[in-house]
Amino acid sequence: MRRWARVAGATGGGIVVGAAAAVAVGTGLWQRAADRTAARLASGRAAPEAAVRAVSAEEMRALPVPVARYFARVLTPGQPPIRAARVEQEGEFRTGGADAAWSPFTAVQHFAASPPGFVWNARIRVAPFLSVRVRDGYVGGTGEMRARLAGLLPLVDRSGGPGLNAGALHRWLAEAVWLPTTLLPGRGVAWEAVDDSTARATLTDGGTRVSLDFTFSPEGEIVRAYTPARARDVDGTDVPTPWACRYRDYAWVDGVRIPMAGEVEWILPGGPLPYWRGRIVRVDYERAEQPVPASAAR
């Protein structure tokens, strides 16, 4: 990611001065490509009936205590399972080291519950009148990472590979807190206890398997996710690196309780390096018809 930041800084002035029309064209081309990727995500979703299997009382009793408390805290009785979501975000993003500047971003993210998938389409302003367009995704079991200056100049263009696929699935699992019914038993996530306030969630999709340790507040809300080894892009090479997400400002949105703000960081030998801090602006859910049983909700 540092590469596209350097390129953006070096070439930004010229584009701002002489290429307003080209920027407009690039923006349109970028958005059409993002729309096609989101359409592929939607077309690959499981049929509605696949999302409505009832959760048994035995499955709920088998959950680690903090996980069961989480579902009691964040789900409403009679809440149907979430099949898909559209999430609007805003915040700040940065590349480089701890002294790098933060840049404002806006983004729209599409999620699929089954099979797991997402498309994150972001606009990061790196200079006045100049933005980097970034699209991360996990569609059909394949991770992708793309970035273009002004929607035109390629900066990052990666798709597939074990590290990128696992990194993207790690992200989906960490962001499943915005679709909490996807974390229920029988939805593909296996839970095991770590301690009184932490549980490990493991998700397998095709040939990719990832785990995250979730930490829960005394009230039952997820406040942190952590893995000791998520793939970090370092000049085109995947480097396993400790990675953590922090969640805060929970609120009820259309029947589920979700975090409305958070921060994401790499944990480097010199200390944590936050690179994303954002807020949820809007969430739209698509649900299956069958409700979650009362035993899975507060």
SVG drawing of the C-alpha trace seen along z (x, -y; Angstrom):
<svg xmlns="http://www.w3.org/2000/svg" viewBox="-40 -23 50 53">
<polyline fill="none" stroke="black" stroke-width="0.4" points="0.0,0.0 2.9,-2.4 3.7,-2.2 0.4,-3.7 0.7,-6.5 4.2,-7.4 2.9,-7.4 -0.1,-9.5 2.0,-12.1 4.5,-12.2 2.0,-12.5 -1.0,-14.2 -0.2,-17.8 -0.1,-17.2 -3.3,-15.3 -5.1,-18.0 -3.9,-20.7 -4.4,-19.1 -6.7,-16.1 -10.1,-17.1 -12.0,-15.4 -9.9,-12.3 -10.5,-12.1 -14.3,-12.2 -14.0,-9.4 -11.8,-7.4 -14.3,-7.8 -17.1,-6.5 -15.1,-3.5 -14.1,-2.7 -17.7,-2.8 -18.9,-0.6 -16.3,2.0 -17.2,1.8 -20.9,2.3 -20.0,5.3 -18.0,6.8 -20.9,6.2 -23.3,7.8 -21.0,10.9 -21.1,11.0 -25.0,10.9 -25.3,13.5 -23.2,16.0 -25.2,15.8 -26.9,18.9 -30.6,19.3 -32.8,17.7 -33.8,21.0 -30.1,21.8 -30.1,19.0 -33.1,20.0 -32.1,23.1 -33.3,22.8 -30.7,22.7 -31.3,25.5 -31.3,25.0 -28.5,27.6 -26.4,25.5 -26.9,22.4 -26.1,24.2 -22.9,25.5 -21.6,22.0 -18.9,20.5 -20.4,18.3 -19.3,14.9 -20.6,15.9 -24.0,16.8 -24.1,13.6 -23.2,11.7 -26.2,13.1 -28.5,12.3 -27.1,8.7 -27.2,7.9 -30.2,9.8 -33.9,9.0 -36.4,11.9 -37.9,12.8 -35.1,11.3 -34.7,13.0 -31.2,14.0 -29.4,11.4 -28.6,12.5 -26.9,9.4 -26.1,5.8 -25.0,2.5 -22.9,0.4 -21.9,-3.2 -18.8,-4.4 -16.7,-7.5 -13.5,-8.1 -9.8,-8.3 -7.2,-6.0 -3.4,-6.0 -0.5,-4.2 3.1,-4.2 4.5,-4.5 3.3,-6.1 4.2,-9.6 2.2,-9.2 -0.8,-11.6 -4.4,-10.4 -6.6,-10.9 -10.4,-11.2 -12.4,-8.5 -15.9,-7.5 -16.9,-4.0 -19.8,-1.7 -19.4,2.0 -21.6,4.8 -21.7,8.0 -23.0,11.5 -23.7,13.9 -23.5,17.2 -21.1,17.9 -19.1,15.2 -18.1,12.3 -17.8,8.6 -16.9,5.7 -15.5,2.5 -15.5,-0.5 -13.7,-3.5 -12.7,-7.0 -9.6,-8.2 -8.8,-11.9 -5.0,-12.2 -4.8,-15.9 -7.2,-18.7 -9.4,-17.6 -7.5,-14.2 -8.5,-10.8 -7.3,-7.2 -10.0,-4.7 -9.6,-1.5 -11.6,1.7 -11.0,4.7 -13.1,7.8 -13.7,11.4 -15.9,12.9 -16.3,16.6 -13.6,17.6 -11.0,15.2 -9.6,12.1 -8.8,9.0 -7.1,5.6 -7.2,2.9 -6.3,-0.8 -6.2,-3.5 -5.2,-7.1 -8.2,-9.2 -9.8,-5.9 -7.2,-5.9 -3.6,-5.1 -3.1,-1.6 -1.4,-1.5 -2.3,2.0 -3.9,4.8 -3.9,8.1 -6.3,11.1 -6.1,14.5 -3.3,16.4 -3.4,18.0 -2.3,14.9 -4.7,12.5 -7.6,15.0 -7.0,15.6 -6.5,11.9 -9.8,11.0 -11.6,13.8 -10.1,12.5 -11.6,9.2 -15.1,10.6 -15.0,12.5 -13.9,9.4 -16.7,7.3 -19.4,9.9 -20.2,7.9 -22.2,5.7 -24.2,8.9 -24.4,10.6 -26.8,13.4 -23.9,14.7 -22.0,15.6 -24.8,17.9 -24.3,21.7 -24.8,23.4 -23.9,20.4 -20.3,21.6 -18.5,20.2 -17.2,22.6 -16.7,21.2 -14.4,22.3 -13.7,20.8 -10.3,19.1 -11.1,17.6 -14.0,15.9 -14.0,12.9 -12.5,14.3 -13.6,16.9 -12.1,18.1 -14.1,18.0 -13.0,20.2 -14.4,20.0 -13.7,22.2 -14.6,21.3 -13.5,23.7 -9.8,24.2 -9.3,21.1 -9.5,21.3 -9.1,18.4 -9.6,17.8 -10.0,14.6 -10.0,14.2 -12.9,12.0 -12.9,10.2 -16.2,9.4 -17.2,6.6 -18.9,7.4 -22.2,6.4 -21.6,9.0 -20.5,6.7 -17.6,7.6 -14.9,5.0 -11.8,6.5 -10.8,9.0 -7.2,10.3 -5.1,12.7 -1.4,13.2 -0.8,13.6 -2.9,11.9 -1.3,11.3 0.1,7.7 1.0,6.4 4.5,5.1 5.5,3.9 3.6,6.8 4.7,9.5 2.4,11.0 4.0,10.8 2.1,12.6 1.6,9.8 -0.5,9.5 -3.7,7.6 -6.4,6.3 -9.8,4.5 -11.4,2.4 -15.2,1.8 -17.2,-0.9 -20.3,-3.0 -22.8,-0.2 -26.4,-1.1 -29.6,0.6 -30.0,0.6 -33.1,2.3 -33.3,4.9 -29.7,5.7 -27.1,4.1 -23.9,3.3 -20.7,1.2 -21.0,-2.2 -17.3,-3.1 -13.9,-1.4 -10.2,-1.2 -8.0,1.3 -4.3,1.7 -1.3,3.8 0.8,4.7 4.4,4.2 7.6,4.8 7.7,1.1 4.1,1.0 0.6,0.8 0.1,-1.0 -3.5,-2.0 -4.4,-2.5 -8.2,-2.6 -10.6,-4.5 -14.1,-4.9 -17.8,-5.3 -20.9,-3.7 -23.2,-6.2 -26.0,-3.9 -26.8,-0.2 -29.4,1.5 -30.2,5.2 -31.7,7.9 -33.1,10.7 -34.4,14.2 -38.0,14.9 -37.6,17.2 -36.9,15.5 -34.0,16.3 -35.5,18.4 -36.0,16.6 -33.4,18.8 -30.8,17.0 -31.8,13.5 -32.2,11.4"/>
</svg>
